Amino acid sequence: MIKRIIGYIITIVVLGVLVFVVLNAGNYKSLLPEDLFSPSAEIMVETDNSPAVSDSADDAATE
């Protein structure tokens, strides 16, 4: 008798969880920021145009 009551309680809990899942199925909101994986969020790498690099390239070209 006690096993049957525990079984009914577990069944009601599982059905309740399923009902809440179905009711909130369209309301999913991610905890991650929306633009985390968008192409505009990519990090732009700047090139180093320091004078030392361009001077040494010019010196090598003139030799």
C-alpha positions, 0 to 999 in steps of 0.5 A: 500500500505504501509503495502504491502511494509513493508511486502515485506521488512520483507519477504526479510529480513527473506529470507536473514537471512535464506540464511545466516543460510544455507550458514554458517550451516557447519561453526559453531564454539563454543565460549566455549573451545573445551576441556571443557567437555572432560574427560581429563579436569577433575580435579584430586583430590590428596589424603592427605598423611600427616605424621600426618594421617599415624602416628595416624593410625599406633598408633591406630593399635599398641594399 
